[in-house]
């Protein structure tokens, strides 16, 4: 006989319980599922990537409408339960009473709101669900001010997500260091410095006194008198079990709804699981024990034998770019000793806490590859007395140094936990692989390993590589071309390392298969040599693409496009007259304003190019390099000089940047934008380098794109002065010149090297100064107008013989 099961709460714990329950007996239950949110189950762990823009809500849905429909689950989404009638076995909601045979309370937790003045103002949010996330997304426009109260895991994820969208974020934390429950002070300090490098302000030992504002939030006042402006305040100071329904129903409730090992409450017909429960005086906020509870309850409801037994869990921080691991007990104690490893230059810190020859705690920052191995040692209570001297170096060094990068994974026993969220051990993954799950997607589908927070993805891939051996070998990196087996990165490294300063030297020393290269490798080698050895290498014009050889963009009909440079998009009547005269004189069929605030003369005949260049040069106009792998344009708005919203002189800064950077050859084209305020009229947030002016200075973003790929810039740094903005931009361009792969736009290069590494380079005063010095050295050689070298048609013909032009036009 089908029984009636009512579940209150459609979160991750109840969702997993439903999966297990229907696996046991798909036809034994008629399920009614209530949820206060107007939607079903989604992966709340992934709200942070949704906030930062890395994922969409649709990508984190775990149970869609089809899931519920296929299983005939009565979904009551957006409908809150108001009370439970235990005697009549009824659940009451706005739409009446629903009977049950068994009831599951999975109401989760509620955010703790600190009782200060202003807590109810518009613009004050918590961080628990999609509505909170959407509110933060809406408020996180570039230049907006956000304050996060709480420096725990949730607060830092909120801060990182809003900062990634361009908000100016301040984190206020009551304690002396961040994440004090998971980290010791040293690791907390490293985390703080890392966040500050991302532009997130951190204020520890800060007690909130009041939230200020009239109709909406305007600022946060601390007990010490500090005031931080705020357009939005996110309270992330903690959670507490949501027990109101259980309390009103007179179930046993302490801090949470009290349950036994079978997840049964004080009423044998009512069960509870998730963040709302209390078992053995413990509360549970991490997903791994909640999933254990779900498995136990599903078995119990189907008359199985199961018992919930909490196990130790480890913490991994999901804030992008912060590698952090914490497990066990790492507090100081009289009978405890510790092993500490520090590498300040690489930002690596490891601390192991030992008691009675057992590892009882581990904290790692910057390098967490061995985290699961250390966690297994803690859980197993392994005697470490014999390998204490090498313990800090991880499993690859136990019993002698090993070079195998998979040694750490190989050393893990089958029962070692790989995916903490879903409780998946190494043996289960190996079994799935041997059963045909030969890639990451199949392993996820079969075991759910890495399907929740994703921090174990690398470890799962290592298990795949170890189990499959050569069958999992990743495809070799693509070589530059058929002339060589070397990749771009290898060639670039060897050019520098072996001081190869000519094309023949590269081809000879690096074993080119052809004597003179090909149209694919020659342009790349020409750029690498030019960028690395500006004083020793002479640019090879024949190794450039046709547009760069002719200093104009070839069109589909064989004519050309000519774009004079207009510094920062600013022109004058004399320049406009010169352009109009050229358009008339050379019978230009179209004159168009470009998206980069320049004027494009389209349809110019090849034979007219030298004369047109001479005429434009005579009027003071120089090449706009619209054909180049180099600086194209710096787009600006009018800024503070004219606009009532402008905060800084964006036009002036754009002109200075363009005059500093023009003529610099780069791996691919580079476009800049400078907006005078967060309204972003110059569209700076989709440029290779975009600067948004704010009251406090300049926010510099990099890695944007608005072509075949659409990508918003990522915040590099915020600076106070125009001079700093110029220095950072020049250093970034030079770093890209020296390290970028030819024909990779900056956003592709950044994806390979990491924004953190780039930030470390350009913010280090010595490194930045050296980058700028090398850039200026190159500019002294190559910052010249190619049109100016053709002052007259006769001179132009010397550089562009007619025969050569005819041949090149065919290309």
KAMO-V521244 format. One record per run of one state. SS is the DSSP state (@ for helix, = for strand, . for the rest). FROM is the first residue (numbers start at 1). TO is the last residue. If there is no record, write none. Layout:
ss from to
SS FROM TO
SS FROM TO
This chain:
ss from to
. 1 2
= 3 8
. 9 11
@ 12 24
. 25 28
= 29 35
. 36 41
= 42 42
. 43 43
@ 44 52
. 53 56
@ 57 60
= 61 61
. 62 64
@ 65 70
. 71 73
= 74 77
. 78 80
= 81 85
. 86 89
= 90 93
. 94 95
= 96 99
. 100 101
= 102 105
. 106 108
= 109 111
. 112 116
= 117 117
. 118 121
= 122 122
. 123 123
= 124 125
. 126 129
@ 130 139
. 140 144
= 145 149
. 150 152
@ 153 164
. 165 167
= 168 173
. 174 184
@ 185 197
. 198 200
= 201 204
. 205 207
= 208 213
. 214 215
= 216 222
. 223 226
= 227 229
. 230 231
= 232 235
. 236 238
= 239 241
. 242 243
@ 244 248
. 249 252
= 253 253
. 254 256
= 257 258
. 259 263
= 264 264
. 265 269
= 270 272
. 273 276
= 277 279
. 280 281
= 282 282
. 283 286
@ 287 301
. 302 313
= 314 316
. 317 323
= 324 328
. 329 336
= 337 343
@ 344 346
. 347 347
= 348 355
. 356 357
= 358 365
. 366 370
@ 371 380
. 381 382
= 383 383
. 384 384
@ 385 393
. 394 394
@ 395 397
. 398 406
@ 407 410
. 411 416
= 417 419
. 420 423
= 424 425
@ 426 434
. 435 439
@ 440 447
. 448 456
@ 457 472
. 473 487
@ 488 497
. 498 502
@ 503 509
. 510 520
@ 521 532
. 533 540
@ 541 543
. 544 545
@ 546 550
. 551 552
= 553 554
. 555 559
= 560 564
. 565 566
@ 567 569
. 570 572
@ 573 585
. 586 589
= 590 593
. 594 598
= 599 604
. 605 605
@ 606 618
. 619 622
= 623 623
. 624 629
= 630 636
. 637 638
@ 639 641
. 642 649
@ 650 661
. 662 664
= 665 665
. 666 669
= 670 675
. 676 683
@ 684 686
. 687 688
= 689 694
. 695 696
= 697 702
. 703 704
= 705 706
. 707 709
= 710 711
. 712 713
= 714 719
. 720 721
@ 722 739
. 740 745
@ 746 753
. 754 754
@ 755 763
. 764 764
@ 765 782
. 783 792
@ 793 799
. 800 801
@ 802 809
. 810 811
